[in-house]
Amino acid sequence: MEHFDLLIKNATICTMDSDMSVIQHGYVAVKGSDIVKIAEGQVPEGTTASKTIDASGQVLFPGFIDTHTHIFQSFLKGLGADHRLIEWLNRSALPYGALMTPYQHRLAAQLTCMEAIRSGCTTLCEFFYTDQNPELADGCIAGMEDTGIRSVFIRTFQDRGEDYGMPACMIQPADKAMEEVSRLRETYADRGDMLSIWTGPDVTWSTSREGYETMLEYCLSENVRYAMHIDETEVDDDMCQRNYGQDIVPMLDEMGFLTDKMLGVHCVNLTSDEIRRFADHGVSVSYNPVSNMYLGSGAAPIRECLDAGVNVSVGTDGAASNNTTDYIESLKFAALIQKGFTRDAARITAPQTISMATNGGAKAVGMEARLGSIETGKRADMFLFEPRKLKSIPMHDPYATAVYSSSQENVAATIVNGKVVYQDGRFACGIDEHDLSNKIDAELAKLRTQINA
């Protein structure tokens, strides 16, 4: 007789292992935070579990990993619509971001993470750039932890950028920013791999060369991973050419900034030479298809990145430049944009899209040994996909159905670190959606009064 903490039985299991193995009728057993057994067929007699889920007719996938979002922007869905990046920032994200309180950040985090969990995400990377008050970061982290999601908190910095509209209150010398990163790492050191603290420059036009150098020295000496917006629009290279006489990627390469600790976000304007540089140094890419379309930035060269050996993951970006944190919706865009812009229907396949969302995401966050696939010894981060919904009936292929014919209603359960955080429309954290909505509306009324004043 064997006892487990969690047992999922009678499932079709898309393991996303190196062989892309699919178990047509099997079970997964979990002890603590880890997967300890995967097998085909019926659960052996005498097996018991503290919690058992009968997944008959459902598909078990590894949890999706959203490698880029801005949590506070969940307060701003639809603001600044129909403008390009800099105009959009100055009309919505920056004015509100300069005013939001720690409590408002906590509410935004609850909203963002619950929406992510409902769309099959088990890990969320928060790219945090409202740095004017240290307590804002703590409020955001508290909201993430409220929901039970696995979190990567990327405390970024801006040491210039007022000429592009960056609020003065958000600008801080890089050495002071690294002190704050150290504080966060010390404060949350006991969270294990449920919370990782990173850093990074926010955007090229708000970062000085000295800022890059200071941050890089800190990250290499302290073994800290980092991310940055890069080549989202032509502004990145324009700014670098004006100030340093070269494009951003070659400049960073000369500095030794391109490493396997780096996650480059957007990468819409990467050249073939820059893709090669990313591949040579092990830089990962976070592909944000919806925001790239929403802001008119363009389509990132994802097929070229994959062919060159660059690891690619998928992010939703902030809800003010996406209008949702629905990861499943972003996956459909991720595939279709690549097909449509190149007139090649096979350019990105459904299995490749799911792989970017799972394996690619795990490698991008430096956790490929623990996340990204359903294998023994890995963390029990998974979700159950229910195909018997009008939008997805009939299911001929689980990958194609998940990418092209599904929505949040297809997610029957989400499991993070061995715990069921969402099942059948209910969140284990106990946060009520209507109550959360009312609290956010009340806080938005305060913010609008400040903005109007």
Stockholm file with secondary structure:
# STOCKHOLM 1.0

chainA/1-453         MEHFDLLIKNATICTMDSDMSVIQHGYVAVKGSDIVKIAEGQVPEGTTASKTIDASGQVLFPGFIDTHTHIFQSFLKGLGADHRLIEWLNRSALPYGALMTPYQHRLAAQLTCMEAIRSGCTTLCEFFYTDQNPELADGCIAGMEDTGIRSVFIRTFQDRGEDYGMPACMIQPADKAMEEVSRLRETYADRGDMLSIWTGPDVTWSTSREGYETMLEYCLSENVRYAMHIDETEVDDDMCQRNYGQDIVPMLDEMGFLTDKMLGVHCVNLTSDEIRRFADHGVSVSYNPVSNMYLGSGAAPIRECLDAGVNVSVGTDGAASNNTTDYIESLKFAALIQKGFTRDAARITAPQTISMATNGGAKAVGMEARLGSIETGKRADMFLFEPRKLKSIPMHDPYATAVYSSSQENVAATIVNGKVVYQDGRFACGIDEHDLSNKIDAELAKLRTQINA
#=GR chainA/1-453 SS CCEEEEEEEEEEEECCCTTCCEEEEEEEEEETTEEEEEEESSCCTTCEEEEEEECTTCEEEECEEEEEECGGGGGGTTTTTTCCHHHHIIIIIHHHHTTCCHHHHHHHHHHHHHHHHHTTEEEEEEEECCCSSHHHHHHHHHHHHHHTCEEEEEEEEBSCCGGGTCCGGGBCCHHHHHHHHHHHHHHTGGGGGGEEEEEEESCGGGCCHHHHHHHHHHHHHHTCCEEEEESSSTHHHHHHHHHHSSCHHHHHHHHTCCSTTEEEEECTTCCHHHHHHHHHHTCEEEECHHHHHHTTCCCCCHHHHHHHTCCEEECCCCTTTTSCCCHHHHHHHHHHHHHHHHTCTTSSCHHHHHHIIIIIHHHHTTCTTTSSSCCTTSBCCEEEECCCSGGGCSCSCHHHHHHHSCCGGGEEEEEETTEEEEETTEETTCCCHHHHHHHHHHHHHHHHHHHHC
#=GC SS_cons         CCEEEEEEEEEEEECCCTTCCEEEEEEEEEETTEEEEEEESSCCTTCEEEEEEECTTCEEEECEEEEEECGGGGGGTTTTTTCCHHHHIIIIIHHHHTTCCHHHHHHHHHHHHHHHHHTTEEEEEEEECCCSSHHHHHHHHHHHHHHTCEEEEEEEEBSCCGGGTCCGGGBCCHHHHHHHHHHHHHHTGGGGGGEEEEEEESCGGGCCHHHHHHHHHHHHHHTCCEEEEESSSTHHHHHHHHHHSSCHHHHHHHHTCCSTTEEEEECTTCCHHHHHHHHHHTCEEEECHHHHHHTTCCCCCHHHHHHHTCCEEECCCCTTTTSCCCHHHHHHHHHHHHHHHHTCTTSSCHHHHHHIIIIIHHHHTTCTTTSSSCCTTSBCCEEEECCCSGGGCSCSCHHHHHHHSCCGGGEEEEEETTEEEEETTEETTCCCHHHHHHHHHHHHHHHHHHHHC
//
